Amino acid sequence: MDTFCIKSSANFTRNSTYHTNLNTLLTTLSNQSSFSNYYNLTTGLASDTVHGSFLCVGDVNRTTCNTCVKTASIEIAKNCTNKREAIIYYYDCMVRYSDKYFFSDLDTYPYSLWSSDDSTPKSLGSFGETLSKKIMEVIDLVSLLSSSFIPYYQMDVTQYEGSYDLSSIAQCNPHLDAINCTVCLKIAWKDITDCCNNSRWAMTFSPDCFVSFDISTTSFLPPPPPSDKQKRSDSFSIRGNNERFGDMVVAVAALVFAFLVMRDLDELPSRVIHKISLGEESEANGDNLMK
């Protein structure tokens, strides 16, 4: 989990009208997550107006989406007790609120990036080139999928060298137009390549898009599930950037439905966490996703 309380935003007073509207908004988002993977709404008037949305991973079921959004709504209120803008990222969902209207903007900050501390095998050789080529193919395809069942979402699994599966995923927030979707995804991919394209897997969230890759083979998988007392050695790192909140580009008004993309942690035995390293963040919190 990664929470960003936007330091440039104004503060609100506890038990004020804005605070009441925020609580109403977060409750509504939690309730609506039982019925859809994406929802946005606005509550209040004038200076007490609050805009908010949630987006769930494109392939999670309603129960998982609802559980994630409920937890995220509680945590964002707890972690950002008086900020008028905040965003929180989980594996399965994200929740965001602001006193500024953001449903027609492209926002690339704050972003959060997760990556495996395990490197790809040396035997893969030019894996970085193959990875970049595949991700760019997926990004180009995503921009054509604005009218698909899950808008702007694409997952590709390609066998590499006969024994490795390369999973490449990209997805945009449904309110973006095709051009801004592509811009967002390319920026997200650059963030990954700047630090982590030699990792076994990596994923990055920004307010409007998501990119991930995962290379796996039977050699990466652990033995049969261990008992509760046993430990696994896989670990990952979190990096974040909260330099600014909003590189704004005009886009179309919000549609309805999905965001995010990645399998549930329960379905990823190779990604059990025992260590988290936090990068430099301003007024941001990163907590272990599994206790």
Protein Blocks (a to p, Z undefined) as FASTA:
>chain_A
ZZdddfkbccddehiaklmmmmmmmmmmmmmmmmbcbdcddedehjlbccddddddfkbc
fklmmmmmmmmmmmmmmmmmmbcbdcdddfkbccdddfbdfklcccfbdcdddddfbdcd
fklopmmmmmmmmmmmmmmmmmmmmmgmbghiacddddeehiaccdddddddfkbcfklm
mmmmmmmmmmmmmmmmmbfbdcdddfkbccddddddfklpccddddfkbccfbdcddddd
fkbgciacddddddeddedjdddfklmmklccfbdcddddehiacddfbZZ
